[in-house]
Amino acid sequence: MLLNVASEWLCRAVEHVGSTSVPGLSAKPIIDIMFGVNDLPSSKPAIEALSVIDYCYYSYRDDIIHWFCKPKPEYRTHHLHLIPFKSNLWQERLKFRDILRNNRTIAQKYAALKQKLAQDNPQDREVYTQNKWPFVKAVLSGRIRS
């Protein structure tokens, strides 16, 4: 269904990212889909098109991403990230996913961090998300290896 509605904006790849893309990693039951687009301005019409299949658009980091959730903000099963293909963000997300898939120690450290943040911030998804970034950046820069 997603490809039927948004294929005209697709640029080469759709990737499963996020914690559910890493076998064995604890995760919320939300599928994160990274959808490669040529650029954000030319993919803006996808916002209206995707609303027809219950993707709710949010203006969140809209200088680097078109971000959606499905079916509604209160109950999410999917996050959709329209990101310029091969941009820095695109490459970082794939790199982090692949490190977690291939390095059990880092994946376990990330899982422990996520669990602690979820306990400390049960009602604040934004704080939870923001507080994961220092770990992600440290892994991507090689400061956390195993």
N, CA, C and O atoms as a GROMACS GRO file, in nm:
protein
  584
    1MET      N    1   0.082  -0.119   0.000
    1MET     CA    2   0.000   0.000   0.000
    1MET      C    3   0.087   0.127   0.000
    1MET      O    4   0.061   0.220  -0.076
    2LEU      N    5   0.190   0.129   0.086
    2LEU     CA    6   0.279   0.245   0.092
    2LEU      C    7   0.340   0.275  -0.045
    2LEU      O    8   0.338   0.389  -0.090
    3LEU      N    9   0.393   0.173  -0.110
    3LEU     CA   10   0.455   0.194  -0.241
    3LEU      C   11   0.352   0.234  -0.346
    3LEU      O   12   0.384   0.312  -0.437
    4ASN      N   13   0.231   0.182  -0.336
    4ASN     CA   14   0.127   0.221  -0.432
    4ASN      C   15   0.098   0.370  -0.424
    4ASN      O   16   0.075   0.435  -0.526
    5VAL      N   17   0.100   0.424  -0.304
    5VAL     CA   18   0.064   0.565  -0.284
    5VAL      C   19   0.184   0.658  -0.305
    5VAL      O   20   0.167   0.768  -0.358
    6ALA      N   21   0.302   0.615  -0.265
    6ALA     CA   22   0.416   0.708  -0.261
    6ALA      C   23   0.531   0.674  -0.356
    6ALA      O   24   0.637   0.734  -0.346
    7SER      N   25   0.512   0.580  -0.445
    7SER     CA   26   0.624   0.537  -0.529
    7SER      C   27   0.680   0.648  -0.618
    7SER      O   28   0.798   0.643  -0.653
    8GLU      N   29   0.600   0.747  -0.655
    8GLU     CA   30   0.653   0.852  -0.742
    8GLU      C   31   0.758   0.938  -0.673
    8GLU      O   32   0.834   1.008  -0.740
    9TRP      N   33   0.764   0.933  -0.539
    9TRP     CA   34   0.865   1.009  -0.466
    9TRP      C   35   0.983   0.923  -0.420
    9TRP      O   36   1.083   0.974  -0.370
   10LEU      N   37   0.970   0.792  -0.439
   10LEU     CA   38   1.076   0.700  -0.396
   10LEU      C   39   1.200   0.715  -0.483
   10LEU      O   40   1.192   0.720  -0.606
   11CYS      N   41   1.313   0.721  -0.416
   11CYS     CA   42   1.442   0.729  -0.487
   11CYS      C   43   1.527   0.610  -0.443
   11CYS      O   44   1.608   0.622  -0.352
   12ARG      N   45   1.508   0.498  -0.507
   12ARG     CA   46   1.596   0.383  -0.496
   12ARG      C   47   1.579   0.290  -0.376
   12ARG      O   48   1.602   0.170  -0.394
   13ALA      N   49   1.541   0.335  -0.257
   13ALA     CA   50   1.544   0.241  -0.145
   13ALA      C   51   1.440   0.270  -0.038
   13ALA      O   52   1.405   0.385  -0.012
   14VAL      N   53   1.393   0.162   0.022
   14VAL     CA   54   1.312   0.166   0.143
   14VAL      C   55   1.385   0.075   0.241
   14VAL      O   56   1.420  -0.038   0.207
   15GLU      N   57   1.408   0.124   0.362
   15GLU     CA   58   1.486   0.048   0.461
   15GLU      C   59   1.408   0.036   0.591
   15GLU      O   60   1.342   0.129   0.635
   16HIS      N   61   1.419  -0.080   0.652
   16HIS     CA   62   1.367  -0.102   0.788
   16HIS      C   63   1.477  -0.060   0.883
   16HIS      O   64   1.586  -0.118   0.882
   17VAL      N   65   1.450   0.041   0.966
   17VAL     CA   66   1.547   0.093   1.062
   17VAL      C   67   1.483   0.093   1.200
   17VAL      O   68   1.370   0.048   1.217
   18GLY      N   69   1.556   0.143   1.298
   18GLY     CA   70   1.502   0.146   1.433
   18GLY      C   71   1.525   0.012   1.503
   18GLY      O   72   1.578  -0.082   1.444
   19SER      N   73   1.484   0.007   1.626
   19SER     CA   74   1.513  -0.111   1.708
   19SER      C   75   1.448  -0.239   1.658
   19SER      O   76   1.504  -0.347   1.676
   20THR      N   77   1.331  -0.230   1.596
   20THR     CA   78   1.267  -0.352   1.546
   20THR      C   79   1.343  -0.412   1.428
   20THR      O   80   1.315  -0.526   1.389
   21SER      N   81   1.438  -0.339   1.371
   21SER     CA   82   1.517  -0.392   1.259
   21SER      C   83   1.638  -0.470   1.307
   21SER      O   84   1.714  -0.525   1.226
   22VAL      N   85   1.658  -0.476   1.439
   22VAL     CA   86   1.774  -0.545   1.496
   22VAL      C   87   1.725  -0.669   1.569
   22VAL      O   88   1.665  -0.657   1.676
   23PRO      N   89   1.751  -0.788   1.516
   23PRO     CA   90   1.703  -0.909   1.581
   23PRO      C   91   1.750  -0.918   1.727
   23PRO      O   92   1.868  -0.900   1.757
   24GLY      N   93   1.655  -0.947   1.816
   24GLY     CA   94   1.686  -0.966   1.957
   24GLY      C   95   1.691  -0.840   2.040
   24GLY      O   96   1.701  -0.849   2.162
   25LEU      N   97   1.685  -0.723   1.978
   25LEU     CA   98   1.692  -0.597   2.053
   25LEU      C   99   1.553  -0.562   2.106
   25LEU      O  100   1.455  -0.568   2.032
   26SER      N  101   1.545  -0.526   2.234
   26SER     CA  102   1.415  -0.486   2.288
   26SER      C  103   1.368  -0.360   2.215
   26SER      O  104   1.447  -0.271   2.185
   27ALA      N  105   1.239  -0.356   2.189
   27ALA     CA  106   1.184  -0.246   2.110
   27ALA      C  107   1.037  -0.226   2.139
   27ALA      O  108   0.965  -0.320   2.175
   28LYS      N  109   0.992  -0.102   2.122
   28LYS     CA  110   0.848  -0.076   2.124
   28LYS      C  111   0.792  -0.142   1.997
   28LYS      O  112   0.865  -0.157   1.898
   29PRO      N  113   0.667  -0.181   1.997
   29PRO     CA  114   0.610  -0.246   1.878
   29PRO      C  115   0.574  -0.146   1.768
   29PRO      O  116   0.458  -0.136   1.726
   30ILE      N  117   0.675  -0.071   1.724
   30ILE     CA  118   0.656   0.029   1.619
   30ILE      C  119   0.762   0.005   1.512
   30ILE      O  120   0.882   0.000   1.541
   31ILE      N  121   0.718  -0.011   1.389
   31ILE     CA  122   0.808  -0.032   1.276
   31ILE      C  123   0.852   0.103   1.222
   31ILE      O  124   0.769   0.188   1.189
   32ASP      N  125   0.984   0.125   1.212
   32ASP     CA  126   1.038   0.247   1.152
   32ASP      C  127   1.078   0.217   1.009
   32ASP      O  128   1.158   0.127   0.982
   33ILE      N  129   1.022   0.295   0.918
   33ILE     CA  130   1.050   0.279   0.775
   33ILE      C  131   1.121   0.404   0.726
   33ILE      O  132   1.071   0.516   0.742
   34MET      N  133   1.237   0.385   0.665
   34MET     CA  134   1.310   0.496   0.606
   34MET      C  135   1.291   0.486   0.454
   34MET      O  136   1.327   0.386   0.392
   35PHE      N  137   1.236   0.591   0.398
   35PHE     CA  138   1.194   0.595   0.258
   35PHE      C  139   1.279   0.700   0.189
   35PHE      O  140   1.267   0.819   0.218
   36GLY      N  141   1.364   0.658   0.096
   36GLY     CA  142   1.454   0.750   0.029
   36GLY      C  143   1.384   0.834  -0.076
   36GLY      O  144   1.314   0.783  -0.162
   37VAL      N  145   1.404   0.965  -0.066
   37VAL     CA  146   1.349   1.059  -0.164
   37VAL      C  147   1.464   1.139  -0.225
   37VAL      O  148   1.573   1.145  -0.169
   38ASN      N  149   1.438   1.201  -0.341
   38ASN     CA  150   1.542   1.285  -0.404
   38ASN      C  151   1.577   1.403  -0.316
   38ASN      O  152   1.695   1.432  -0.294
   39ASP      N  153   1.475   1.472  -0.267
   39ASP     CA  154   1.494   1.588  -0.181
   39ASP      C  155   1.362   1.617  -0.112
   39ASP      O  156   1.258   1.564  -0.152
   40LEU      N  157   1.365   1.699  -0.009
   40LEU     CA  158   1.244   1.728   0.067
   40LEU      C  159   1.144   1.817  -0.007
   40LEU      O  160   1.025   1.788  -0.004
   41PRO      N  161   1.189   1.923  -0.074
   41PRO     CA  162   1.090   2.007  -0.144
   41PRO      C  163   1.008   1.930  -0.249
   41PRO      O  164   0.886   1.946  -0.256
   42SER      N  165   1.074   1.848  -0.330
   42SER     CA  166   1.000   1.778  -0.435
   42SER      C  167   0.913   1.664  -0.381
   42SER      O  168   0.823   1.617  -0.451
   43SER      N  169   0.939   1.620  -0.258
   43SER     CA  170   0.857   1.512  -0.200
   43SER      C  171   0.747   1.566  -0.109
   43SER      O  172   0.673   1.488  -0.050
   44LYS      N  173   0.735   1.696  -0.097
   44LYS     CA  174   0.632   1.755  -0.010
   44LYS      C  175   0.490   1.711  -0.047
   44LYS      O  176   0.408   1.693   0.043
   45PRO      N  177   0.456   1.694  -0.176
   45PRO     CA  178   0.321   1.646  -0.209
   45PRO      C  179   0.289   1.507  -0.151
   45PRO      O  180   0.172   1.469  -0.141
   46ALA      N  181   0.391   1.432  -0.114
   46ALA     CA  182   0.368   1.300  -0.053
   46ALA      C  183   0.295   1.314   0.080
   46ALA      O  184   0.228   1.220   0.124
   47ILE      N  185   0.309   1.427   0.146
   47ILE     CA  186   0.244   1.447   0.276
   47ILE      C  187   0.092   1.429   0.263
   47ILE      O  188   0.031   1.355   0.340
   48GLU      N  189   0.035   1.495   0.166
   48GLU     CA  190  -0.111   1.482   0.145
   48GLU      C  191  -0.146   1.343   0.095
   48GLU      O  192  -0.246   1.285   0.139
   49ALA      N  193  -0.068   1.289   0.004
   49ALA     CA  194  -0.097   1.156  -0.052
   49ALA      C  195  -0.095   1.049   0.057
   49ALA      O  196  -0.180   0.960   0.057
   50LEU      N  197   0.000   1.056   0.148
   50LEU     CA  198   0.012   0.954   0.253
   50LEU      C  199  -0.097   0.965   0.358
   50LEU      O  200  -0.126   0.867   0.428
   51SER      N  201  -0.158   1.081   0.371
   51SER     CA  202  -0.267   1.095   0.468
   51SER      C  203  -0.386   1.005   0.431
   51SER      O  204  -0.463   0.965   0.518
   52VAL      N  205  -0.400   0.975   0.304
   52VAL     CA  206  -0.508   0.889   0.257
   52VAL      C  207  -0.497   0.748   0.315
   52VAL      O  208  -0.598   0.680   0.332
   53ILE      N  209  -0.373   0.705   0.345
   53ILE     CA  210  -0.355   0.571   0.402
   53ILE      C  211  -0.312   0.581   0.550
   53ILE      O  212  -0.235   0.499   0.600
   54ASP      N  213  -0.365   0.684   0.616
   54ASP     CA  214  -0.353   0.700   0.762
   54ASP      C  215  -0.214   0.731   0.814
   54ASP      O  216  -0.184   0.702   0.930
   55TYR      N  217  -0.127   0.789   0.732
   55TYR     CA  218   0.000   0.839   0.784
   55TYR      C  219  -0.020   0.984   0.825
   55TYR      O  220  -0.056   1.069   0.742
   56CYS      N  221   0.002   1.013   0.953
   56CYS     CA  222  -0.015   1.148   1.008
   56CYS      C  223   0.120   1.219   1.003
   56CYS      O  224   0.218   1.172   1.060
   57TYR      N  225   0.123   1.331   0.936
   57TYR     CA  226   0.247   1.409   0.921
   57TYR      C  227   0.268   1.499   1.041
   57TYR      O  228   0.174   1.559   1.094
   58TYR      N  229   0.395   1.510   1.084
   58TYR     CA  230   0.434   1.604   1.188
   58TYR      C  231   0.553   1.685   1.139
   58TYR      O  232   0.647   1.631   1.082
   59SER      N  233   0.547   1.813   1.162
   59SER     CA  234   0.659   1.901   1.128
   59SER      C  235   0.764   1.886   1.238
   59SER      O  236   0.768   1.964   1.333
   60TYR      N  237   0.847   1.787   1.222
   60TYR     CA  238   0.950   1.753   1.321
   60TYR      C  239   1.082   1.742   1.247
   60TYR      O  240   1.098   1.655   1.160
   61ARG      N  241   1.177   1.826   1.279
   61ARG     CA  242   1.305   1.830   1.210
   61ARG      C  243   1.284   1.840   1.058
   61ARG      O  244   1.353   1.775   0.979
   62ASP      N  245   1.189   1.924   1.020
   62ASP     CA  246   1.148   1.929   0.880
   62ASP      C  247   1.251   1.990   0.786
   62ASP      O  248   1.226   2.002   0.666
   63ASP      N  249   1.368   2.027   0.839
   63ASP     CA  250   1.476   2.070   0.752
   63ASP      C  251   1.555   1.950   0.698
   63ASP      O  252   1.632   1.964   0.604
   64ILE      N  253   1.535   1.831   0.760
   64ILE     CA  254   1.609   1.712   0.716
   64ILE      C  255   1.520   1.589   0.692
   64ILE      O  256   1.568   1.486   0.645
   65ILE      N  257   1.390   1.601   0.725
   65ILE     CA  258   1.304   1.482   0.719
   65ILE      C  259   1.157   1.522   0.707
   65ILE      O  260   1.116   1.626   0.760
   66HIS      N  261   1.078   1.439   0.638
   66HIS     CA  262   0.932   1.444   0.649
   66HIS      C  263   0.897   1.325   0.737
   66HIS      O  264   0.925   1.211   0.700
   67TRP      N  265   0.836   1.350   0.853
   67TRP     CA  266   0.813   1.245   0.953
   67TRP      C  267   0.663   1.220   0.970
   67TRP      O  268   0.584   1.314   0.980
   68PHE      N  269   0.627   1.092   0.974
   68PHE     CA  270   0.488   1.052   0.986
   68PHE      C  271   0.475   0.943   1.092
   68PHE      O  272   0.570   0.871   1.122
   69CYS      N  273   0.356   0.931   1.148
   69CYS     CA  274   0.322   0.813   1.229
   69CYS      C  275   0.191   0.758   1.176
   69CYS      O  276   0.116   0.827   1.106
   70LYS      N  277   0.164   0.632   1.211
   70LYS     CA  278   0.044   0.565   1.164
   70LYS      C  279  -0.006   0.474   1.274
   70LYS      O  280   0.080   0.417   1.342
   71PRO      N  281  -0.130   0.455   1.299
   71PRO     CA  282  -0.244   0.520   1.236
   71PRO      C  283  -0.282   0.653   1.300
   71PRO      O  284  -0.348   0.736   1.238
   72LYS      N  285  -0.240   0.673   1.428
   72LYS     CA  286  -0.270   0.800   1.494
   72LYS      C  287  -0.166   0.825   1.602
   72LYS      O  288  -0.103   0.731   1.651
   73PRO      N  289  -0.148   0.950   1.640
   73PRO     CA  290  -0.042   0.981   1.738
   73PRO      C  291  -0.056   0.908   1.871
   73PRO      O  292   0.044   0.873   1.933
   74GLU      N  293  -0.178   0.885   1.915
   74GLU     CA  294  -0.200   0.820   2.044
   74GLU      C  295  -0.168   0.671   2.042
   74GLU      O  296  -0.135   0.613   2.145
   75TYR      N  297  -0.178   0.609   1.926
   75TYR     CA  298  -0.149   0.467   1.910
   75TYR      C  299  -0.075   0.450   1.778
   75TYR      O  300  -0.133   0.463   1.670
   76ARG      N  301   0.053   0.420   1.789
   76ARG     CA  302   0.138   0.413   1.669
   76ARG      C  303   0.182   0.270   1.643
   76ARG      O  304   0.223   0.197   1.733
   77THR      N  305   0.171   0.231   1.517
   77THR     CA  306   0.226   0.102   1.475
   77THR      C  307   0.345   0.122   1.381
   77THR      O  308   0.430   0.034   1.367
   78HIS      N  309   0.349   0.240   1.316
   78HIS     CA  310   0.454   0.268   1.219
   78HIS      C  311   0.501   0.413   1.230
   78HIS      O  312   0.423   0.504   1.260
   79HIS      N  313   0.630   0.432   1.207
   79HIS     CA  314   0.688   0.564   1.183
   79HIS      C  315   0.745   0.559   1.043
   79HIS      O  316   0.812   0.462   1.005
   80LEU      N  317   0.719   0.662   0.966
   80LEU     CA  318   0.770   0.671   0.830
   80LEU      C  319   0.857   0.795   0.821
   80LEU      O  320   0.815   0.905   0.859
   81HIS      N  321   0.978   0.777   0.770
   81HIS     CA  322   1.076   0.884   0.761
   81HIS      C  323   1.110   0.903   0.613
   81HIS      O  324   1.180   0.820   0.555
   82LEU      N  325   1.063   1.011   0.552
   82LEU     CA  326   1.105   1.045   0.416
   82LEU      C  327   1.233   1.126   0.429
   82LEU      O  328   1.232   1.238   0.480
   83ILE      N  329   1.342   1.069   0.380
   83ILE     CA  330   1.475   1.127   0.398
   83ILE      C  331   1.546   1.129   0.263
   83ILE      O  332   1.538   1.030   0.189
   84PRO      N  333   1.614   1.236   0.230
   84PRO     CA  334   1.690   1.236   0.104
   84PRO      C  335   1.788   1.118   0.099
   84PRO      O  336   1.869   1.098   0.190
   85PHE      N  337   1.778   1.043  -0.008
   85PHE     CA  338   1.860   0.923  -0.028
   85PHE      C  339   2.007   0.960  -0.027
   85PHE      O  340   2.050   1.054  -0.093
   86LYS      N  341   2.083   0.885   0.050
   86LYS     CA  342   2.227   0.900   0.066
   86LYS      C  343   2.269   1.029   0.135
   86LYS      O  344   2.387   1.064   0.132
   87SER      N  345   2.176   1.100   0.199
   87SER     CA  346   2.212   1.217   0.279
   87SER      C  347   2.289   1.169   0.402
   87SER      O  348   2.296   1.049   0.429
   88ASN      N  349   2.345   1.263   0.477
   88ASN     CA  350   2.415   1.225   0.600
   88ASN      C  351   2.323   1.150   0.695
   88ASN      O  352   2.364   1.049   0.753
   89LEU      N  353   2.199   1.197   0.710
   89LEU     CA  354   2.105   1.130   0.799
   89LEU      C  355   2.076   0.988   0.752
   89LEU      O  356   2.074   0.894   0.832
   90TRP      N  357   2.056   0.972   0.622
   90TRP     CA  358   2.031   0.839   0.563
   90TRP      C  359   2.148   0.746   0.598
   90TRP      O  360   2.127   0.635   0.649
   91GLN      N  361   2.267   0.790   0.572
   91GLN     CA  362   2.385   0.706   0.594
   91GLN      C  363   2.407   0.677   0.742
   91GLN      O  364   2.446   0.565   0.778
   92GLU      N  365   2.384   0.776   0.830
   92GLU     CA  366   2.400   0.754   0.974
   92GLU      C  367   2.301   0.650   1.026
   92GLU      O  368   2.338   0.564   1.106
   93ARG      N  369   2.178   0.658   0.981
   93ARG     CA  370   2.078   0.562   1.030
   93ARG      C  371   2.111   0.420   0.987
   93ARG      O  372   2.097   0.326   1.066
   94LEU      N  373   2.156   0.403   0.864
   94LEU     CA  374   2.194   0.269   0.820
   94LEU      C  375   2.318   0.220   0.894
   94LEU      O  376   2.325   0.103   0.933
   95LYS      N  377   2.415   0.307   0.912
   95LYS     CA  378   2.537   0.269   0.983
   95LYS      C  379   2.506   0.225   1.126
   95LYS      O  380   2.556   0.123   1.172
   96PHE      N  381   2.424   0.303   1.197
   96PHE     CA  382   2.390   0.269   1.335
   96PHE      C  383   2.314   0.136   1.340
   96PHE      O  384   2.344   0.052   1.424
   97ARG      N  385   2.217   0.119   1.252
   97ARG     CA  386   2.143  -0.008   1.247
   97ARG      C  387   2.238  -0.125   1.225
   97ARG      O  388   2.228  -0.227   1.293
   98ASP      N  389   2.329  -0.110   1.131
   98ASP     CA  390   2.420  -0.219   1.098
   98ASP      C  391   2.518  -0.248   1.211
   98ASP      O  392   2.555  -0.364   1.232
   99ILE      N  393   2.562  -0.145   1.282
   99ILE     CA  394   2.648  -0.168   1.399
   99ILE      C  395   2.572  -0.248   1.503
   99ILE      O  396   2.625  -0.345   1.558
  100LEU      N  397   2.447  -0.210   1.531
  100LEU     CA  398   2.368  -0.284   1.629
  100LEU      C  399   2.344  -0.428   1.585
  100LEU      O  400   2.345  -0.519   1.668
  101ARG      N  401   2.323  -0.450   1.458
  101ARG     CA  402   2.301  -0.586   1.407
  101ARG      C  403   2.426  -0.672   1.421
  101ARG      O  404   2.417  -0.794   1.439
  102ASN      N  405   2.542  -0.610   1.412
  102ASN     CA  406   2.667  -0.686   1.408
  102ASN      C  407   2.749  -0.683   1.536
  102ASN      O  408   2.850  -0.753   1.545
  103ASN      N  409   2.709  -0.603   1.634
  103ASN     CA  410   2.786  -0.593   1.757
  103ASN      C  411   2.692  -0.610   1.876
  103ASN      O  412   2.626  -0.516   1.919
  104ARG      N  413   2.686  -0.731   1.927
  104ARG     CA  414   2.595  -0.767   2.034
  104ARG      C  415   2.618  -0.682   2.160
  104ARG      O  416   2.523  -0.645   2.228
  105THR      N  417   2.744  -0.651   2.191
  105THR     CA  418   2.775  -0.573   2.311
  105THR      C  419   2.717  -0.433   2.302
  105THR      O  420   2.655  -0.385   2.397
  106ILE      N  421   2.737  -0.368   2.189
  106ILE     CA  422   2.681  -0.233   2.171
  106ILE      C  423   2.528  -0.240   2.172
  106ILE      O  424   2.463  -0.153   2.230
  107ALA      N  425   2.472  -0.340   2.109
  107ALA     CA  426   2.326  -0.355   2.108
  107ALA      C  427   2.272  -0.371   2.250
  107ALA      O  428   2.168  -0.314   2.284
  108GLN      N  429   2.342  -0.447   2.334
  108GLN     CA  430   2.298  -0.465   2.473
  108GLN      C  431   2.309  -0.335   2.552
  108GLN      O  432   2.221  -0.304   2.632
  109LYS      N  433   2.416  -0.258   2.529
  109LYS     CA  434   2.430  -0.129   2.596
  109LYS      C  435   2.318  -0.034   2.554
  109LYS      O  436   2.263   0.039   2.636
  110TYR      N  437   2.285  -0.036   2.426
  110TYR     CA  438   2.178   0.049   2.376
  110TYR      C  439   2.044   0.008   2.436
  110TYR      O  440   1.964   0.093   2.475
  111ALA      N  441   2.019  -0.121   2.442
  111ALA     CA  442   1.894  -0.171   2.501
  111ALA      C  443   1.883  -0.128   2.647
  111ALA      O  444   1.776  -0.086   2.692
  112ALA      N  445   1.993  -0.138   2.722
  112ALA     CA  446   1.991  -0.098   2.863
  112ALA      C  447   1.963   0.052   2.876
  112ALA      O  448   1.886   0.093   2.963
  113LEU      N  449   2.024   0.133   2.790
  113LEU     CA  450   2.000   0.277   2.792
  113LEU      C  451   1.853   0.306   2.763
  113LEU      O  452   1.790   0.385   2.834
  114LYS      N  453   1.798   0.244   2.660
  114LYS     CA  454   1.659   0.266   2.623
  114LYS      C  455   1.564   0.229   2.736
  114LYS      O  456   1.467   0.299   2.763
  115GLN      N  457   1.592   0.118   2.803
  115GLN     CA  458   1.506   0.075   2.914
  115GLN      C  459   1.512   0.175   3.028
  115GLN      O  460   1.408   0.208   3.087
  116LYS      N  461   1.631   0.224   3.060
  116LYS     CA  462   1.644   0.323   3.167
  116LYS      C  463   1.572   0.452   3.130
  116LYS      O  464   1.501   0.510   3.212
  117LEU      N  465   1.590   0.498   3.006
  117LEU     CA  466   1.523   0.620   2.963
  117LEU      C  467   1.371   0.605   2.963
  117LEU      O  468   1.299   0.699   2.998
  118ALA      N  469   1.323   0.489   2.926
  118ALA     CA  470   1.178   0.463   2.928
  118ALA      C  471   1.125   0.466   3.071
  118ALA      O  472   1.017   0.519   3.096
  119GLN      N  473   1.201   0.410   3.163
  119GLN     CA  474   1.159   0.413   3.304
  119GLN      C  475   1.163   0.555   3.360
  119GLN      O  476   1.073   0.596   3.434
  120ASP      N  477   1.266   0.631   3.324
  120ASP     CA  478   1.282   0.768   3.376
  120ASP      C  479   1.187   0.868   3.312
  120ASP      O  480   1.156   0.972   3.371
  121ASN      N  481   1.140   0.838   3.192
  121ASN     CA  482   1.057   0.933   3.115
  121ASN      C  483   0.934   0.864   3.056
  121ASN      O  484   0.914   0.868   2.934
  122PRO      N  485   0.851   0.800   3.139
  122PRO     CA  486   0.741   0.720   3.084
  122PRO      C  487   0.638   0.800   3.005
  122PRO      O  488   0.570   0.743   2.919
  123GLN      N  489   0.626   0.927   3.031
  123GLN     CA  490   0.526   1.009   2.962
  123GLN      C  491   0.586   1.111   2.866
  123GLN      O  492   0.513   1.193   2.809
  124ASP      N  493   0.717   1.108   2.848
  124ASP     CA  494   0.782   1.211   2.766
  124ASP      C  495   0.868   1.148   2.657
  124ASP      O  496   0.988   1.129   2.674
  125ARG      N  497   0.803   1.118   2.546
  125ARG     CA  498   0.870   1.053   2.434
  125ARG      C  499   0.984   1.140   2.378
  125ARG      O  500   1.086   1.087   2.335
  126GLU      N  501   0.966   1.271   2.380
  126GLU     CA  502   1.067   1.361   2.324
  126GLU      C  503   1.196   1.357   2.406
  126GLU      O  504   1.305   1.349   2.350
  127VAL      N  505   1.185   1.361   2.538
  127VAL     CA  506   1.304   1.354   2.625
  127VAL      C  507   1.371   1.218   2.607
  127VAL      O  508   1.493   1.209   2.599
  128TYR      N  509   1.291   1.112   2.600
  128TYR     CA  510   1.344   0.977   2.576
  128TYR      C  511   1.428   0.976   2.448
  128TYR      O  512   1.540   0.927   2.447
  129THR      N  513   1.372   1.029   2.342
  129THR     CA  514   1.441   1.029   2.212
  129THR      C  515   1.567   1.116   2.216
  129THR      O  516   1.673   1.073   2.170
  130GLN      N  517   1.556   1.236   2.271
  130GLN     CA  518   1.672   1.326   2.276
  130GLN      C  519   1.787   1.266   2.357
  130GLN      O  520   1.904   1.285   2.322
  131ASN      N  521   1.755   1.194   2.462
  131ASN     CA  522   1.860   1.139   2.548
  131ASN      C  523   1.925   1.013   2.492
  131ASN      O  524   2.023   0.965   2.550
  132LYS      N  525   1.874   0.960   2.384
  132LYS     CA  526   1.942   0.849   2.315
  132LYS      C  527   2.054   0.900   2.224
  132LYS      O  528   2.149   0.827   2.196
  133TRP      N  529   2.042   1.026   2.176
  133TRP     CA  530   2.135   1.078   2.075
  133TRP      C  531   2.281   1.080   2.117
  133TRP      O  532   2.366   1.049   2.034
  134PRO      N  533   2.315   1.116   2.240
  134PRO     CA  534   2.458   1.112   2.274
  134PRO      C  535   2.520   0.973   2.257
  134PRO      O  536   2.633   0.960   2.212
  135PHE      N  537   2.445   0.870   2.292
  135PHE     CA  538   2.494   0.733   2.273
  135PHE      C  539   2.509   0.702   2.124
  135PHE      O  540   2.612   0.649   2.080
  136VAL      N  541   2.407   0.736   2.047
  136VAL     CA  542   2.411   0.709   1.902
  136VAL      C  543   2.531   0.779   1.839
  136VAL      O  544   2.605   0.718   1.762
  137LYS      N  545   2.550   0.906   1.871
  137LYS     CA  546   2.662   0.982   1.815
  137LYS      C  547   2.796   0.922   1.858
  137LYS      O  548   2.890   0.917   1.778
  138ALA      N  549   2.807   0.878   1.983
  138ALA     CA  550   2.932   0.817   2.031
  138ALA      C  551   2.961   0.687   1.956
  138ALA      O  552   3.076   0.659   1.924
  139VAL      N  553   2.859   0.609   1.928
  139VAL     CA  554   2.878   0.485   1.852
  139VAL      C  555   2.921   0.518   1.709
  139VAL      O  556   3.016   0.459   1.658
  140LEU      N  557   2.852   0.612   1.646
  140LEU     CA  558   2.884   0.648   1.507
  140LEU      C  559   3.024   0.705   1.493
  140LEU      O  560   3.089   0.686   1.391
  141SER      N  561   3.070   0.776   1.595
  141SER     CA  562   3.205   0.835   1.588
  141SER      C  563   3.314   0.736   1.628
  141SER      O  564   3.432   0.766   1.613
  142GLY      N  565   3.275   0.620   1.678
  142GLY     CA  566   3.373   0.519   1.718
  142GLY      C  567   3.419   0.532   1.862
  142GLY      O  568   3.506   0.458   1.906
  143ARG      N  569   3.360   0.628   1.937
  143ARG     CA  570   3.400   0.643   2.078
  143ARG      C  571   3.347   0.528   2.166
  143ARG      O  572   3.403   0.499   2.271
  144ILE      N  573   3.240   0.464   2.122
  144ILE     CA  574   3.189   0.342   2.188
  144ILE      C  575   3.207   0.230   2.087
  144ILE      O  576   3.151   0.234   1.977
  145ARG      N  577   3.284   0.131   2.125
  145ARG     CA  578   3.310   0.019   2.034
  145ARG      C  579   3.248  -0.110   2.087
  145ARG      O  580   3.166  -0.170   2.018
  146SER      N  581   3.285  -0.153   2.202
  146SER     CA  582   3.229  -0.278   2.258
  146SER      C  583   3.229  -0.274   2.407
  146SER      O  584   3.186  -0.369   2.471
   0.00000   0.00000   0.00000
